[in-house]
Amino acid sequence: MSWFESLILGLVQGLTEFLPISSSAHLRLTAAFAGWHDPGAAFTAITQIGTEAAVLIYFRKDIARIISTWFRSLYTKALRSEQDAKMGWLVIVGSLPIGILGLVFKDAIVGPARDLRLTATTLIVMGIVLGIADRLAARDEEGGRHRAIRERKTLQQLGVKDGLIFGFCQAMALIPGVSRSGATISGGLLLGFTREAAARYSFLLAIPAVLASGAFEIKDVIEEPGHISWGPTVFATVIAFFVGYAVIAWFMKFITTKSFMPFVIYRIALGILLFVLIGTDVLSPHAGESGS
């Protein structure tokens, strides 16, 4: 991987990680359209550490409060009813599905799941799901001629069952094209949570999953050196951090007043374009993969 490739891929990772359009799909597509080799699951996992570092800094006060309260609640019974202590457990519970399924389906994730036809399908299908979830949220918030405005749930109303459902939604993002934020936010909206609550829990939930995935890939790379270019990968990770931080700040403001429909339209249009390019043999479904 060249330094120029790492610059572009780092920018793509930072720009797309927190938007509901799938960073893994865009890394894969950028390589395919540019005629580069697929950066691979290991590169994706490691550069995601950069964007998760942005989450850690942006939500540093929330995270510090949650971790502190959770640890103290282990030996102080009075703190166990505190929202921050509960949130600590909910992040753990919500992280279980992706941890288990990620290990079980690891070979498929790094192989067959990177077929561009599957990516196109998930872009369209999850785009439609996000559109439906967003429309339901808008209907509750706006009410109507014969409907009263319905109050949506906040994070204070998040329970274990909700956390597990969020977790399974996040696990769907193991497939390129699904989008971690897109799947979890869609799930949260369908469960009746506000846009802000769904996004905030989605970002918190991603922290242990992404850091564990990155650490796991780093361990594999260290044990089998030569499969990844460390210099360009670290450079891409740093780029992803700075760009990702700016995107989080913008996105959290955007969702308080705006609809997700621009992302829905973009996902569906990109998926259709992919099918057209593949169907007309302009693009191979395995473009960019090693050896293709």
Salt bridges, closest charged atoms under 4 A:
GLU17 OE2 - ARG180 NE 3.90
ASP38 OD2 - ARG28 NE 3.63
ASP38 OD2 - ARG114 NE 2.66
ASP62 OD1 - ARG65 NH2 3.27
ASP62 OD2 - ARG200 NH1 2.61
ASP84 OD2 - ARG65 NE 2.75
ASP115 OD2 - ARG117 NH2 2.76
ASP115 OD2 - HIS286 NE2 3.71
ASP134 OD1 - ARG195 NH2 2.83
ASP140 OD2 - ARG150 NH2 2.99
ASP140 OD2 - ARG152 NE 3.00
GLU141 OE1 - ARG195 NH1 2.61
GLU196 OE2 - ARG200 NH2 3.70
ASP220 OD2 - LYS106 NZ 3.87
ASP220 OD1 - LYS219 NZ 3.35
GLU223 OE2 - LYS219 NZ 3.71
GLU289 OE2 - ARG28 NH2 3.32
GLU289 OE2 - HIS286 ND1 3.51
